[in-house]
Amino acid sequence: MRIFVTGATGYIGSSVVRELINAGHKVIGLTRSDEGVAKLKAAGAEAHRGSLDDLDSLRGGAELAEGVIHLAFKHDFSNFAASLATDLQAIQTIGEALAGSGKPFITTAHANGTASDDAVMALAKREVRASIVSLAPSVHGDGDKGFIPVIIKTAREKGLSAYIGDGANRWPAVHRLDAARLFRLAVESAPAGSRLDGVGDEGIPFRNIAEVIGRRLNLPIVSISQEDANAHFGFLGALAVRDFPRSSIGTQELLNWKPTHPGLLADLEQGDYFGN
């Protein structure tokens, strides 16, 4: 299958590209830079110049392909509404190019109940094999630039590894290579209208994450109050106290997908997150 991938040079996208190519697919990767072109060619993919704001490039990439995996997103949390609006426009543009074709269109959920999700589900009624992958908040592995590196950086700066209250609130996680395989299986066979859970660890107590970080950095491991969460963790304060376990059993059964790579705590113990 010839698959158009947006976000093809990103943290997750680069793994998806490798997973697709290793499975025998051909990849057209969206990129806006010469560096991105070089990375895609080195991976064995075809480069397609463009961006989320260049709707003609999105339309053209979709028309060239037998399926689309949409991973690109503007992670501007200072204006998240604008990021969601850009995502919706991209989905609508790609969707129009695929309407009536029966081709697969796999997207990533960035927030619950968004217009983007509604647009994807609507495409499932327009002869597009559209589905949504909802990844765990922590997608871990080599090159991670998400929440876990921020928590580690905070621990170094504050001189302690903190959790909130009793730290029993649970975080789901998934290894990025397991996530990449899920996207590949989804584009190959997910039924139209599927909502897929990209979760490996169903719920790790936040205290356990703080304990590994504290031990690896040789820092005290300390409980802080919920009132102090924002002052300590910054923008992650609200997330650091949340309890949101999730299961991927339904997704595993639907697509014969099983996470096989190290869980988050094992990944942290390997030491790559700490520069050793």
C-alpha positions in Angstrom: 0.0 0.0 0.0 1.2 3.5 -0.8 0.6 5.6 2.4 0.7 9.4 2.9 2.0 10.2 6.4 1.8 13.7 7.8 4.2 14.4 10.7 6.5 11.8 9.1 9.7 13.1 10.6 8.4 13.6 14.1 8.9 11.6 17.2 6.1 9.2 16.5 5.9 9.7 12.8 9.5 8.6 12.1 8.8 5.3 13.9 5.5 4.9 11.9 7.4 5.4 8.7 10.0 2.7 9.6 7.2 0.3 10.7 5.3 0.8 7.4 8.4 0.4 5.2 9.6 -2.7 7.1 6.1 -4.2 6.5 6.5 -3.7 2.8 4.5 -0.5 2.3 5.6 2.5 0.4 5.5 5.9 2.2 5.0 9.4 1.1 6.0 11.7 4.0 5.0 15.3 4.4 7.8 17.6 5.2 8.5 21.4 5.0 12.3 21.4 5.2 15.3 20.2 3.3 16.4 18.4 6.5 13.1 16.5 6.5 13.5 15.5 2.9 16.9 14.1 3.7 15.6 12.1 6.7 12.7 10.7 4.7 15.0 9.6 1.8 17.4 8.0 4.2 14.5 6.0 5.7 13.5 4.8 2.2 10.4 7.1 1.9 9.4 9.6 -0.7 9.3 13.2 0.4 6.3 15.4 -0.3 6.9 19.1 0.4 4.2 21.0 2.3 2.8 21.8 5.7 -0.5 21.8 7.6 -1.1 25.3 6.4 -0.6 24.3 2.8 -3.9 22.7 2.0 -3.0 22.1 -1.6 0.0 20.0 -0.5 -2.2 18.0 1.9 -4.8 17.4 -0.9 -2.1 16.4 -3.3 -0.4 14.0 -0.9 -3.8 12.3 -0.2 -4.6 12.0 -3.9 -1.2 10.2 -4.5 -1.8 7.6 -1.8 -3.9 4.5 -1.1 -4.2 5.5 2.5 -3.4 8.3 4.9 -2.0 8.5 8.4 -2.3 12.0 9.8 0.1 12.6 12.7 1.2 16.2 12.2 -0.1 18.7 14.8 0.9 22.2 16.0 1.7 21.7 19.7 1.1 25.3 20.7 -0.4 25.0 24.1 -0.5 28.8 24.4 -3.1 28.9 21.7 -4.5 25.3 21.7 -7.8 26.4 20.0 -5.8 27.6 17.0 -3.9 24.3 16.9 -7.2 22.4 16.9 -8.6 24.7 14.2 -5.6 24.0 11.9 -6.0 20.2 12.6 -9.7 20.3 11.7 -8.9 22.1 8.4 -6.3 19.6 7.5 -8.6 16.7 8.3 -11.4 18.2 6.2 -9.1 18.8 3.3 -7.7 15.2 3.3 -11.1 13.8 3.9 -12.5 15.5 0.8 -9.7 14.0 -1.2 -10.5 10.6 0.1 -14.3 10.8 0.1 -16.0 7.9 -1.8 -12.7 6.0 -2.3 -13.0 3.4 0.5 -9.3 4.2 1.4 -8.1 4.2 5.0 -7.6 7.5 6.9 -6.1 7.2 10.4 -5.8 10.2 12.7 -4.7 10.9 16.2 -6.9 12.3 19.0 -5.5 15.4 20.6 -8.4 16.1 23.0 -11.7 14.5 23.9 -14.8 15.5 21.9 -13.2 17.8 19.4 -14.6 18.9 16.0 -11.6 17.0 14.4 -12.8 13.7 15.9 -16.4 14.4 14.7 -15.1 15.2 11.2 -13.2 11.9 11.1 -16.2 9.9 12.2 -18.4 11.7 9.6 -16.0 10.5 6.9 -16.7 6.9 7.9 -20.2 7.5 6.5 -18.7 8.9 3.2 -16.9 5.7 2.1 -13.7 6.5 3.9 -12.2 3.8 6.2 -11.6 6.4 8.8 -10.6 5.7 12.4 -9.0 7.5 15.4 -6.1 6.4 17.5 -6.1 7.8 21.0 -2.6 7.5 22.4 -1.6 7.4 26.0 -0.4 10.7 27.4 3.1 9.3 27.7 4.5 7.9 24.5 7.9 6.9 25.7 11.1 5.7 24.1 14.3 7.1 22.6 14.0 10.7 21.7 11.0 11.4 23.9 10.3 15.1 24.2 6.9 14.8 26.0 5.8 14.9 29.6 8.3 12.5 31.2 11.4 14.6 30.1 9.6 17.7 31.5 9.0 15.9 34.8 12.7 14.8 35.0 13.8 18.4 34.1 11.6 19.7 36.9 13.1 17.3 39.4 16.6 18.4 38.5 15.7 22.1 38.8 13.8 21.8 42.1 16.2 19.3 43.7 13.5 16.7 44.5 11.3 14.3 42.7 7.7 15.0 43.6 4.3 13.3 43.5 1.0 14.8 44.7 -0.8 13.5 47.8 -0.4 9.7 48.1 0.7 9.5 44.4 -1.8 6.7 43.7 -3.3 8.5 40.7 -2.5 6.5 37.6 -1.0 7.4 34.2 -1.3 5.2 31.1 1.6 4.9 28.8 2.8 3.2 25.5 6.1 2.7 23.9 6.4 4.6 20.6 7.4 1.4 18.7 4.2 -0.3 19.9 2.3 2.8 18.9 3.9 2.7 15.5 2.8 -0.9 15.0 -0.8 0.1 16.0 -0.9 2.8 13.3 0.3 0.3 10.8 -2.3 -2.3 11.7 -5.0 0.4 11.7 -4.2 1.6 8.2 -4.1 -2.0 7.1 -7.4 -3.3 8.6 -9.2 -1.1 11.1 -12.9 -1.0 10.3 -14.5 2.4 9.4 -15.5 4.4 12.5 -13.1 2.6 14.9 -11.8 4.4 18.0 -8.6 2.7 19.0 -6.8 2.9 22.3 -3.0 3.2 22.0 -2.2 2.1 25.6 0.5 -0.3 26.8 0.6 0.4 30.6 -3.0 0.8 31.7 -2.2 2.9 34.7 1.1 3.5 36.5 0.8 5.2 39.9 2.5 8.6 39.6 4.3 7.9 42.8 6.1 5.0 41.1 7.3 7.3 38.3 8.6 9.8 40.9 10.4 7.1 42.8 12.3 5.9 39.7 13.2 9.5 38.8 14.3 10.3 42.3 16.5 7.2 42.5 18.1 7.7 39.1 18.9 11.3 39.9 19.8 10.6 43.6 17.2 13.1 44.8 14.7 13.0 47.7 11.3 11.7 46.7 8.7 13.9 48.3 4.9 14.2 48.5 3.5 17.7 47.9 0.0 19.0 48.3 -2.4 19.6 45.4 -2.3 23.3 46.2 1.5 23.3 45.4 1.2 21.2 42.2 1.1 24.1 39.8 4.0 25.9 41.5 6.1 22.8 41.3 5.1 21.2 38.0 4.1 24.3 36.1 1.7 23.6 33.2 1.8 19.9 34.1 0.4 20.5 37.5 -3.2 19.6 36.5 -2.0 16.5 34.8 0.3 15.3 37.5 -2.7 14.9 39.9 -5.1 13.2 37.4 -6.1 9.6 37.7 -7.0 8.3 34.2 -6.3 4.6 33.7 -7.2 3.3 30.3 -7.4 -0.2 28.8 -6.6 -1.2 25.2 -8.1 -4.7 25.4 -10.7 -4.0 22.8 -8.1 -2.6 20.4 -5.8 -5.5 21.0 -8.6 -8.0 20.2 -9.8 -6.0 17.1 -6.4 -5.7 15.4 -4.4 -8.5 17.0 -2.1 -5.9 18.5 -0.2 -6.5 21.6 2.4 -4.1 23.1 5.7 -6.0 23.4 8.3 -3.3 24.1 9.3 -2.1 27.6 6.8 -0.4 29.8 7.4 3.2 31.0 9.0 2.2 34.3 11.4 -0.3 32.6 12.2 2.3 30.0 13.1 4.8 32.8 15.2 2.2 34.5 17.3 1.7 31.4 18.7 5.2 31.9 18.4 6.8 28.5 16.1 9.5 29.9 18.9 10.5 32.3 21.8 10.9 29.8 23.5 7.6 30.7 
